Each structure stands twice: as structure tokens, then as C-alpha cells.
Amino acid sequence: MKILPIKELRDTNKISDLCNETNEPIFITKNGYVDMVVMSIKTYEEKLEKIEMYEDIVEGLTNLKDGKIKDGICALNDLKAKYDLP
């Protein structure tokens, strides 16, 4: 984890290089407190992708708990019964 004071933002090339080299967010402080986070677009997209995946997992688990989905075997058996297949 990298923490830099806000005055370091003046050197944008340095910040950009640091973001791309570390592939981690950089925390920027103002008056001794964390004020913002800067990261490369690659890191941002990777983190966003993970968040979306976790949201999909939670949605699936919620649907399973609420009985909105069935496992594959049950779904196939229901289709066979519906269409009178062996």
C-alpha cells in the first residue's frame, strides 16, 4: 500500500508511472488524513470486475434461497415431464 501527500499530485507522470507499476491503489493524504485514492485504469477495471462477480454470486445465492432457481437435474426432469419425454 502506497500513501502520498497531496502535494505529490503535482508530478502527474510520477503518479501515473507508480500506479501502473504497482497495480495497486495509491492513497493520497490531505492534512494528514486520507482524502482520495488514485489507481491505473487496469487496476480499476480489475477491481470493478471482481465487485460485479461478487454481486452476481450474491444474486445467485439469494435466488437459490428464495426458490427462484433449480439445479440442472430438477430443471431437466421438469422439462421432460412438461413435454412428456422419457
The 8 nearest C-alpha neighbors of each residue, nearest first, counted from 0:
[[1, 2, 25, 23, 24, 26, 21, 3],
 [0, 2, 25, 26, 3, 24, 23, 27],
 [3, 1, 26, 27, 25, 0, 4, 28],
 [2, 4, 27, 28, 26, 5, 7, 1],
 [5, 3, 28, 6, 27, 7, 29, 2],
 [4, 6, 7, 28, 27, 8, 29, 3],
 [5, 7, 8, 4, 9, 3, 10, 29],
 [8, 6, 5, 9, 4, 10, 3, 14],
 [9, 7, 10, 6, 5, 11, 14, 4],
 [8, 10, 7, 11, 6, 5, 14, 12],
 [11, 9, 8, 13, 12, 7, 14, 6],
 [12, 10, 14, 13, 8, 9, 15, 7],
 [11, 13, 15, 14, 10, 16, 17, 9],
 [12, 14, 16, 11, 10, 15, 17, 8],
 [15, 13, 17, 11, 12, 16, 18, 10],
 [16, 14, 12, 18, 17, 13, 11, 19],
 [17, 15, 13, 19, 14, 18, 20, 12],
 [16, 18, 14, 20, 15, 19, 21, 13],
 [19, 17, 15, 39, 38, 16, 21, 20],
 [18, 20, 16, 22, 17, 39, 21, 15],
 [21, 19, 17, 18, 22, 16, 23, 15],
 [20, 22, 23, 18, 19, 17, 24, 16],
 [23, 21, 19, 42, 18, 20, 39, 24],
 [24, 22, 21, 38, 25, 18, 42, 0],
 [23, 25, 38, 37, 36, 26, 18, 22],
 [26, 24, 1, 37, 36, 2, 38, 27],
 [25, 27, 36, 2, 35, 1, 3, 33],
 [28, 26, 3, 35, 4, 5, 33, 34],
 [29, 27, 33, 4, 32, 34, 5, 31],
 [28, 30, 31, 32, 5, 34, 4, 33],
 [29, 31, 32, 28, 4, 33, 5, 34],
 [30, 32, 29, 28, 33, 4, 34, 27],
 [33, 31, 28, 29, 30, 34, 27, 4],
 [32, 34, 28, 27, 35, 29, 26, 31],
 [33, 35, 28, 29, 27, 32, 36, 26],
 [36, 34, 27, 26, 33, 37, 28, 25],
 [35, 37, 26, 25, 27, 24, 38, 34],
 [38, 36, 25, 24, 26, 35, 39, 27],
 [39, 37, 24, 18, 25, 42, 43, 23],
 [38, 40, 18, 42, 41, 19, 43, 22],
 [39, 41, 43, 42, 44, 38, 45, 19],
 [42, 40, 44, 39, 43, 45, 22, 19],
 [41, 43, 45, 39, 40, 44, 22, 46],
 [42, 44, 40, 46, 41, 45, 47, 39],
 [43, 45, 47, 41, 46, 42, 48, 40],
 [46, 44, 48, 42, 47, 43, 41, 49],
 [47, 45, 49, 43, 48, 44, 42, 50],
 [46, 48, 44, 50, 49, 45, 43, 51],
 [47, 49, 45, 51, 46, 50, 44, 52],
 [50, 48, 52, 46, 51, 47, 53, 45],
 [49, 51, 47, 53, 52, 48, 54, 46],
 [50, 52, 54, 48, 49, 53, 47, 55],
 [53, 51, 49, 55, 54, 50, 48, 56],
 [52, 54, 56, 50, 55, 51, 49, 57],
 [53, 55, 51, 57, 52, 56, 58, 50],
 [56, 54, 58, 52, 53, 57, 59, 51],
 [57, 55, 53, 59, 58, 54, 60, 52],
 [56, 58, 60, 54, 59, 55, 61, 53],
 [59, 57, 55, 61, 56, 60, 62, 54],
 [60, 58, 62, 56, 61, 57, 63, 55],
 [59, 61, 63, 57, 62, 58, 64, 56],
 [62, 60, 64, 58, 63, 59, 57, 65],
 [63, 61, 67, 65, 59, 60, 64, 58],
 [62, 64, 60, 66, 61, 68, 65, 67],
 [63, 65, 61, 62, 66, 60, 67, 59],
 [66, 64, 62, 63, 67, 61, 68, 60],
 [67, 65, 63, 64, 68, 62, 69, 61],
 [66, 68, 62, 65, 63, 69, 64, 61],
 [69, 67, 63, 66, 62, 70, 65, 59],
 [70, 68, 74, 73, 71, 67, 63, 66],
 [69, 71, 73, 72, 74, 68, 75, 63],
 [72, 70, 74, 73, 75, 69, 76, 68],
 [71, 73, 75, 74, 70, 76, 69, 77],
 [74, 72, 76, 75, 71, 70, 77, 69],
 [73, 75, 71, 77, 72, 76, 69, 78],
 [76, 74, 78, 72, 77, 73, 79, 71],
 [75, 77, 79, 73, 78, 74, 72, 80],
 [78, 76, 80, 74, 75, 79, 81, 73],
 [77, 79, 81, 75, 80, 76, 82, 74],
 [80, 78, 84, 76, 82, 77, 81, 83],
 [79, 81, 83, 77, 78, 82, 76, 84],
 [82, 80, 78, 79, 83, 77, 84, 76],
 [81, 83, 79, 80, 84, 78, 77, 85],
 [84, 82, 80, 79, 81, 85, 78, 77],
 [85, 83, 79, 82, 80, 81, 78, 76],
 [84, 79, 83, 80, 82, 76, 78, 81]]
